[in-house]
Amino acid sequence: MRTRATSWRRFRKVALRSGTQRLRDVAPGDIIWSNGKSSCPDVSKQGTTGSWLSQELDSTAQERMRWVQRNYMIYNYCTDAKRFPQGLPKECLAAMDRSTFILSILLTRTATTTTFFSPVYAGTFDMEFDITWGDGRGKVLNNGELLTLSLDRASGSGFQSKKEYLFGKIDMQLKLVPGNSAGTVTAYYLKSKGDTWDEIDFEFLGNLTGDPYVMHTNVYTQGKGDREQQFNLWFDPTADFHTYSVLWNPHHIVFLVDGIAIRQFKNLEHRGIQYPKLQPMRLYSSLWNADQWATRGGLVKTDWSNAPFTASYRNFRADACVSFAGKSSCPASSPRWFTQKLDLTAEDKMRVVQSKFMVYNYCTDTKRFPQGVPKEKQLLKQQQQSEKMAGFETKLMLTLSLLLLIGVCTGSFYDNFDITWGDGRANIFESGQLLTCTLDKISGSGFQSKKEYLFGKIDMKMKLVAGNSAGTVTAYYLSSKGETWDEIDFEFLGNVTGQLYVLHTNVFTGGKGNREMQFYLWFDPTADFHTYTVLWNPLNIIFLVDGIPIRVFKNNEAHGVAYPKSQPMKIYSSLWEADDWATQGGRVKTDWSNAPFSAYYRSFSDVDCCSRTSIWNWVTCNANSNSWMWTTLNSNQMGQMKWVQDEYLIYNYCTDYKRFPLGLPTECNLA
C-alpha cells in the first residue's frame, strides 16, 4: 500500500523543484499515515501537542477572510440557489451565521415576484420622499435639503419614503416644535403594510414651555406592540437639529440619539419572541394633534393660539437593504451595519441614559402585566443570572450585567479628590498621601471624589478631631445627585473630652432616609488612624470598622423596600459645626477656644469598584462571582457584628416604636 508519507515526499520534491512553495517550516512527521495508523496525537486526550490540530480562526483572521471574500470572490456554491433549487447544501446552512442565513433566504427566495435588495445612501427629500397628506402643510425647501411639517387646528401633515427597507441603518435629523407644544405628537417610524404589520417607532410627545419632551419608543411585530419605553432627553430638541437613528439588522433593533444607543430590542426568536425580519417597511413621519392622551395623559390640551406648529427635517440617510427590482448589491457578504452589535462602550452609554433619563419601561410595569411581564423580559432575566445568583431579583441582575466593569482605581488624594470648600482650610500633604480638613468659627471644609461609583468597596483611614470636639461633625459618605438621591453615611459626632464619639450611620434611597443606627467605638478614634469601609454591592451594603462589620442593609426590593442600585454616587467628606443637634441633642455647644479643629485622612482605597470619570466613561471592571460584588457576611462576620451591636449599639431605628407608632419600616421585620 502506498503510504501517505510516500505521497508527501513526492509532493514536497515536486513543489521544491518547481519553486512554487518553500516548505522549510513543515514537519512531515506530524501528519504521517503509516501501516494504518496516524502519527498525529489523540486530540481527545488532555495535554496533546500540536496547536494546529485544534486551531480555529481568531476574529482578526475571520475579518481578513471576509474582506477577501467580499472583494475577490466571484462564485460561491453556498449562495447559488438556482443550482440547488431544493435547498442549499447542509454545510452552507451550518456555516452561515444567523444574519447571513436570513439574508441569503431573502435574496434568493422566489414568489410571484422576485424581491432584491441594494444599499441606498443620502438623497434629497424630493427624491426620497412623498408628502402624503396635509394639503400643503408639508413642504420641501432649500433645493430638497430641508423638509418641514406643520400643524394647525384644521390639519396636521405627513410624508413617507418612496422606498421600502428590509434591514438598515436609518438616520434623520429633526428639530421639534418649540415653545408650548403640549398636545402635539411628532412621529418618525418604520412600518410595513397589512393587518399583521411590523413597526419601529420614535414619537415625540410635546409639552408646556420649559417642560421636557417625552420621547416614546415602541416595537410592533405581527400587529402587536405594547413594548413602550419612554425617555426625557438630555438636551433641548427644539433649539437645534439632532440625529435620531434606527439600526435594524437580524440581530437586534437599536434606537439611537446623536449616535448614543438608548434602547435595544434583541432577536429572541429562538425563544419564541417574534422579531421583524420578513416584511419590508417604509419610513413615515407626521405632525398631528393628540391632546386626548399625549401630554400628561391628556390633562393638558393643545393651545391653538400658538399654531401653526412646525417640525423640521434634514440630512436623511439610509444605509440599507431596499426592496428594489433588479440586481442585488446587498449580498450575503453584507455591509458592516448588517452584523453590527453594541460594544461594551455603547452598552455602558445606553445604561447611563436608561438610568438617568428613562421615565417608563414596560418591562417593569407589573401593574400593567399582573399575569407576568412580557416574555422577553423573563428571557433576559434567565440570560443574566449566574450560578451564584440563582433566585436573585431580576432588576438587580439587569443593573449588574450593565456593569461588566470593575477595576483598580487607587491613587493619591491629588488624583482622586477635589477640595470643594473651606477657603484653604482643607489641604493635601505628603505628596498626596495625607489630607486634612479643619474647622474654625468662620467655616469648616470638605472634599469630594473626582469619580462616581456604582457599587464598590471603599476604604478610608481617618483620625478624628481630638480633645473637646463637642458640636463638631466629621462626615464621610457616598451620595448621588438630585432630589431623589441615594446616600450611604458615616458621621462622627464629637463630644466633650473624655466622653465617647458617637458613630452615626444611615442609608437613603430615593431621597428618603430615617434608617439611623448609632454606635460607640471600642477604641479612641482620635489617637490613631482607623479604617472605615463601605462595601456596596447588589446584595447588601455593609458598614465596617477596621474590617469588623457593624451594620448590614440588605437588598429587600422583592419585599418593596427601595435599594440603591442605579444612581452613581461620589464620595464626600467634611468637617463642620452642628452644635444645634450633634452632641447630646444640642445641649453641649462648640467651644471655639479649642479651634481650629482638625480631622485627618490617609490610605484611601477603591481597588474594588465600578467607577467613572464622566457620564459616559466607566472604568472597566471585573465583577466575577468570587469578588466583593457578591460578598455577604459569613458566619464568623455575623458573630463579629452581633458582638458590636450587643456591646456598642446605642440607637436602632428598627426598635424605635415611639418614632414609628404605625409600625416599623418593612425591612425591620425581615430576617
GUFIZA-309211 format. One record per residue (C-alpha): residue in one letter; x, y, z. Coordinates in pm, whole numbers, plus 32768, in hexadecimal, padded with zeros to 4 digits. Layout:
BEGIN
aXYZ/...
END
This chain:
BEGIN
m800080008000/r808381587FA5/t80A7821880E7/r804F83828113/a81BA83BD8175/t822483518017/s8127843B7F7C/w819C8552805C/r830885267FFA/r82AF85207E89/f81DB865B7EAA/r82ED870E7F6C/k83F486B67E68/v831C87317D48/a82BC886C7DFF/l842188C37E54/r849688777CF4/s838889537C5B/g83CF8A6D7D4C/t825F8A9A7D97/q82878A807F10/r83988A738014/l834B896C8115/r845B89A68214/d836989CA8337/v8296889582F1/a82C9876883D4/p825B8633830E/g827585598443/d8146860C84CD/i805F858783BE/i80E484328356/w7FF88313831E/s80AD81C68323/n803D805E834D/g7ED980CA8388/k7F3281B284A8/s7F5A832984C3/s807F83C78573/c7FA184EB85DC/p7F5985048751/d7E0784A287D7/v7D4D85EC87F3/s7C52855088DF/k7D5F853789EB/q7DC8865B8ABF/g7F2186E98A93/t7F3F86968920/t8040875C8860/g802087FA870A/s7F4B89308724/w7EE2891685B7/l7E1287E3860D/s7D1488BA86C5/q7D648A0A8626/e7C408AE885C6/l7C388C3A8520/d7C4F8D5B860F/s7B828E9785D8/t7C9A8F428516/a7CC08E1D8427/q7B488E0783F8/e7B378F7883A5/r7C4E8F5182A4/m7B9D8E288209/r7A588EED81F0/w7B15900A814A/v7BA88F1D8046/q7A578E7C8005/r79A68FCB7FEF/n7AA1905F7EFA/y7B238F367E2F/m7A348E117E3E/i79868DE47CEE/y78C48CA67D33/n78448BF67E6B/y777C8AB87E53/c76DE8B0D7FA2/t761E8C307F08/d75BE8B887DBF/a744C8B4C7DFC/k740C8B0A7C8A/r750289EC7C8E/f7465895A7DC8/p72EF89A27D9D/q7299889D7EA3/g736E894D7FA4/l74D889AB7FE0/p75C7889A805B/k75B7885F81D0/e771788DB8210/c76B78A2B817B/l75A08A588273/a767789E28394/a77988AC58337/m76C88BFF830C/d76928CD88438/r752C8D308489/s752E8E7B83D2/t75CB8DF18293/f74D58CD18290/i73A88DB782AD/l742A8E9F81A0/s747E8D8380B0/i73188D0880D0/l72908E638091/l73748E987F67/t732D8D4D7EC0/r71C98CF67F13/t70D28D117DF6/a6F5F8D4C7DFA/t6E6E8DE27CFE/t6F698EFF7CE9/t70D78F017D41/t71558FF67E45/f72BC906B7E4A/f737B915B7F25/s747D926A7EEF/p7520936D7FCF/v74AC94D27FB2/y7546960D803F/a74DE97748082/g740798297F88/t733599637F7E/f71DB995C8019/d712F99887EC8/m71ED98577E45/e71BA97797F77/f706197D97FFF/d6EFA98277FA1/i6E2B9919806F/t6CF0984D809A/w6C00992A815B/g6BD09A8381EF/d6B539B4F80C7/g6C8F9C1D80A1/r6CF99C14820D/g6E229B3681B9/k6F2E9BE680EC/v707C9B8F804C/l71659CBD8050/n72CE9D218007/n72EC9C547EC9/g727A9B187F79/e73639B3A80A6/l72569B9981A4/l70F89B1581E6/t6FFC9BB282D3/l6EB29B34835C/s6DB39C1A83FB/l6C799BEF84CB/d6B569CDC84FB/r69F59CB2857B/a697E9C358427/s6A859B2983E4/g6BDE9A9E841D/s6CC19A15830C/g6DA198F282B7/f6E86984581BF/q6F0796EB8167/s7037965C80B8/k702495F47F4D/k70EB94B87F9F/e70AC93948086/y71C393118165/l720D91B881EC/f732691EF82E7/g73F9932682EE/k7484944B83B0/i739E95768389/d740696D383FA/m733798118401/q737F9961849E/l724C9A02853E/k72079B4B85EA/l70C39B2F86AD/v6FA69C2286EA/p70279D3787D3/g6F719DEC88E9/n6E259D6B896A/s6E059C2888A5/a6D129B818996/g6C209A9488E8/t6CF59A6D87AF/v6DA49931873D/t6EC1991F8645/a6ED397B685CD/y6FFE97218513/y6FE995AD84D3/l7012948083EF/k6EDE93B1839E/s6E75929582B7/k6D1E9264821A/g6BF9918A8275/d6B3E911B83AB/t6C6C9064843B/w6D60917E840B/d6EB891B584A2/e6F17930C8525/i703C93C285CB/d6FD5950A866F/f7063965486E2/e6F509740875D/f6F95989187FB/l6E83990088EA/g6E729A78890F/n6E5C9B308A59/l6E2D9C858AF7/t6F3D9D878AC9/g70659D318BA5/d6FF89BCA8BE7/p70B89AB68B33/y703999F98A06/v6FED988A8A3E/m708B97A88938/h6FB296738910/t703D9536886C/n6F8D93F3880F/v6FBA92B58741/y6E9A92008696/t6EAF909E860E/q6D8F9004854E/g6CAA912085B6/k6CFA91048729/g6DAD921A87E7/d6D90926B895A/r6F0B92898977/e6F2293F689D5/q705694998A69/q705496108AA5/f716D97068AE3/n71AE98718B30/l72C798FE8A5C/w740899918AE8/f73F59ABF8A01/d72EF9BAC8973/p72779AFC8833/t71D49C3E87B8/a730B9D1B87BF/d73CB9C6786AD/f73CC9B3185D3/h742299E28671/t744F989085CB/y735897778613/s73BA96248589/v733894C3856A/l742F93A7853C/w7365927784CD/n741791358478/p73D48FC284B3/h74768FD4860C/h73BD90F786A9/i731192488686/v73CD936A8724/f733B94C5875D/l744795D7875D/v744B974B87A8/d7579980D8728/g762C96BF8700/i75E796508867/a7520950F888C/i73F495408971/r733993F9893C/q7373929F88AE/f7270919C8843/k73219052880A/n72C18F3A871D/l724C8E278808/e718D8D5A8708/h723B8C1E877D/r71898C5A88C9/g70318C978832/i703B8E168816/q6FD08E9B86C3/y70C68F7E860E/p709B905D84DA/k71608FB883C3/l70878F698295/q6FAA90988256/p704991C281A5/m6FF2930E8248/r6FD2947281CF/l7047959C8298/y6F3096848308/s6F1C97C883C9/s6DFA98A48430/l6D9F99C9850F/w6C4399AE85A4/n6B629A0986C7/a6B3B990187D8/d6ADA99D58901/q69E998C98979/w6B18980489FA/a6C6B98968997/t6CBB998D8AAE/r6C8D991C8C17/g6B9498158BAC/g6AB799158AFE/l6A999A088C21/v6B4B9B1C8B5D/k6AA69B7C8A15/t6B339C1C88DD/d6B3E9D9788EA/w6AD99DF18788/s6B3D9F5C87BC/n6CA29EE08785/a6C4F9E408633/p6CD39DF88537/f6DC19D0185DA/t6EED9C9F8508/a6FEB9B82850C/s71199B818424/y71E39A688383/r73339A5682D5/n745D99728287/f739D98328246/r74779703820B/a741C959681D6/d7535949981CB/a7448937C818E/c73C8925580CA/v72B692E07FEE/s719E92227F45/f71F292737DDC/a71C191B57C98/g7312915C7C02/k746690D67C5B/s74C190C47DCA/s75EF917A7E52/c759C91227FBA/p76158FB77FB0/a76638EBD80BF/s77BC8F5D80DD/s7702906F818E/p775891D581F3/r77DB921A834F/w768F928E83DF/f75EC9144837F/t76A99087848E/q76EE91B08572/k76BA917A86E7/l76EA9263880D/d78479261889D/l7887928D8A11/t78AC940689F5/a77619428893C/e76B493488A3C/d774294178B5A/k76C195588ABD/m756B94BB8A86/r755994568BF1/v75B295B68C62/v749C96458B87/q73A395488C0B/s740195818D76/k73F396FD8D5D/f72F0974C8C50/m71FF96268C2D/v70A996828CB7/y6FE495488C5A/n703F93DF8C0C/y6F3592DD8BB8/c701B91CF8C3E/t6FFA92508DA1/d6E84929F8D97/t6DFD91838E6B/k6CAF92358E9B/r6C7992368D23/f6CDF90CA8D06/p6C5390298E44/q6C738ECE8DAA/g6DE68F048D71/v6EC88FEF8CB1/p6EF88FA78B3C/k6FBC8E748ADF/e70E98F348A5B/k711A8FC58BB7/q710F8E6B8C50/l720D8DEA8B54/l72FA8F088BA0/k72D68EA98D0A/q73438D458CC2/q74678DB58BEA/q74EF8E9E8CF4/q74E38DB48E1F/s76278D0D8E80/e764C8BD18F4E/k76998C9F9082/m75628D70904B/a74558C659025/g73178CF890B2/f73A18E5F90BC/e72B68F769055/t72B18FC68EE2/k72B9913F8EF9/l73FE91208FB1/m748B90348EB1/l743D912B8D9C/t750192388E4F/l761991458E88/s763F90BF8D2C/l7653922C8CC4/l779192408D89/l788591438D10/l795D924B8DA7/i7A4692388ECB/g7BAB92A98EEE/v7CC6933A8FB5/c7C9294A79000/t7D9694FF9106/g7E6E96369115/s7EC9976491E5/f7DD29860926D/y7E4199479154/d7DD8983F9058/n7C9297D990F8/f7BFA990A91A3/d7BA99A79917C/i7B9E9B6292A9/t7A4F9C0B9271/w7A269D03938C/g7ACD9D9B94BC/d7BA09EB49429/g7CED9E0C946F/r7C829D5095A7/a7CAA9BFF94F9/n7E059BA19481/i7EC49A8093E6/f801D9A239468/e81299917944C/s8123990B92D0/g7FB198C492CC/q7FAD97B893DB/l7F0E988894F3/l7DDF996E94EC/t7D669A4C960B/c7C229B079644/t7C099C1D9746/l7AEF9CDD97E8/d7AF59E319890/k79E99F2898F2/i79D69FB39791/s79BF9E7396C3/g79F39D0196A9/s7A7D9C4F9575/g7A409B259496/f7A9D9A5E9362/q7A0399709266/s7A7B985E917E/k7AC298A29011/k7A1B97598FB7/e78BC96D58FE4/y788095709058/l776D94769014/f77BF93609109/g7913933991AB/k79E492FA92DF/i7A619449935F/d7B6494659477/m7BDD959F9527/k7CC095C09656/m7C5C96E19737/k7CD497819879/l7BC498569914/v7BC699A699C6/a7C79997C9B13/g7C249A119C65/n7AE19ACC9C98/s7A359A939B4B/a78D39AD99BC7/g77F39B739ABC/t78CC9AFF9998/v786E99FD9892/t7962994797B1/a789598B99691/y791297AC95A2/y780D973094AE/l77A396D0934E/s768C979792A8/s75EA97B99153/k755598F690C1/g73F3997C909F/e72BF998F9176/t729598149185/w73FA97CD91E7/d74919693927D/e758A96AF939B/i765E95D39480/d76D6968895BB/f77E3967B96C3/e77CD97AB97A8/f78A797D898DC/l780198B099E4/g7900995B9AC6/n78EB99669C42/v798B9A0A9D6E/t7AE499959DD8/g7ADF983A9E6E/q798A97DB9DE8/l795396F79CC0/y791D97599B55/v77CF96E89AC4/l77E9963C9971/h76A8968798B5/t764995B6977F/n752995DC968B/v74B095689535/f73E19643944C/t732195BC931E/g726696A19232/g729D97C8931D/k720F970F944C/g72E496B69578/n726C968696DE/r733C954996FF/e742C95BA9810/m750294CF98DE/q75FA956499D7/f772694C89A86/y783795109B7E/l798F949E9B0D/w7A6793A59BCB/f7B9F947C9BA4/d7C0595E99BA8/p7BD296609A3E/t7CA297989A7F/a7DE396EA9AF1/d7E38964099A9/f7DB495F3984E/h7CA194EE9826/t7C06946196E9/y7A9994A99699/t7A0B93E19577/v78D093D894A6/l7899929A93DF/w777992DD92F0/n770991D291FC/p75BF915C916A/l758090789295/n75C3915A93BD/i7670928B944F/i776692329564/f77FB93349650/l794C92C596E0/v7A40935697DD/d7BA292C997CF/g7B1591A89706/i7A0891539807/p78A2916D9784/i77C39245985C/r768C92609782/v75ED91C4964E/f74D792579574/k745791419497/n73B8915A933F/n724B91119389/e71B891989246/a70F290559229/h703490CA935E/g6FFE922C92E0/v712792CE9390/a71E793BF92B0/y735B93769284/p7473945091F2/k74D493AA90AC/s74B194958F84/q753195ED8FF0/p76AC961A8FEA/m773596C29123/k786597949175/i7929977F92BA/y790E98B19397/s79A7991394E1/s79919A4E95AF/l79D69ADC9707/w78CC9BCF9779/e781D9C6598A7/a76CA9BD4990A/d76AE9C2B9A79/d75379C5B9A56/w750F9AE09A58/a76579A1C9A46/t76BF99F89BB4/q75C099859CB4/g74A59A009BDA/g75389B5F9BC3/r755B9B979D38/v76D89BAD9D20/k775A9CC29C3D/t78A19CE99B83/d79BC9D7F9C50/w7A659E5F9B51/s7B8E9E989C36/n7C009D3E9BC2/a7BF39DA09A50/p7C709D579952/f7BF09BF0995A/s7C989AFB986B/a7C4599A497DA/y7D4198D69714/y7D1F97E595F0/r7E1296F19552/s7E2895A19499/f7CF495D293C3/s7CA9949C92F3/d7BA3944E91ED/v7C5C9323915E/d7B159264913F/c7A20934C9096/c795393AD8F6B/s79A795178F2B/r7993961D8E1D/t7A30976F8DDD/s791797F98D03/i77B4979E8CA3/w783096BB8B8A/n7984963E8BFF/w797695118CE6/v7AB294688D5F/t7AB092FE8CF0/c7A83920D8E0F/n7A75909A8E52/a7940903F8F1A/n798B8ECE8F36/s78BF8DF2901C/n79D68DD69120/s7A098F4B9147/w797C9057922A/m785D90799133/w77BB8F4591CD/t78398F649334/t774C8F279455/l77A88EE895BE/n78268D8F961A/s77D88CF09769/n79138D79980C/q78C38EDB979A/m775D8EB49810/g77E88E5F9966/q78C88F939961/m77A590749903/k76CE8FE09A19/w77E2902C9B12/v77F691979A9F/q767E91C79AA7/d7658911D9BF9/e776E91EB9C99/y777A93399BE3/l762F937D9B2E/i758294A49BD7/y746694ED9AE1/n73B0941699E0/y728E94A09916/c7209933E98F9/t71B593389A6E/d712D949A9A8B/y6FB894559AAF/k6F7395B69B2E/r6FFE964799ED/f6F3795529916/p6DEB952699D1/l6D4094A09899/g6E419390986C/l6FB493699836/p7043938C96D7/t701992549601/e718991F29606/c718791E69782/n709690C19779/l71638FF89680/a72708F0196E2/
END
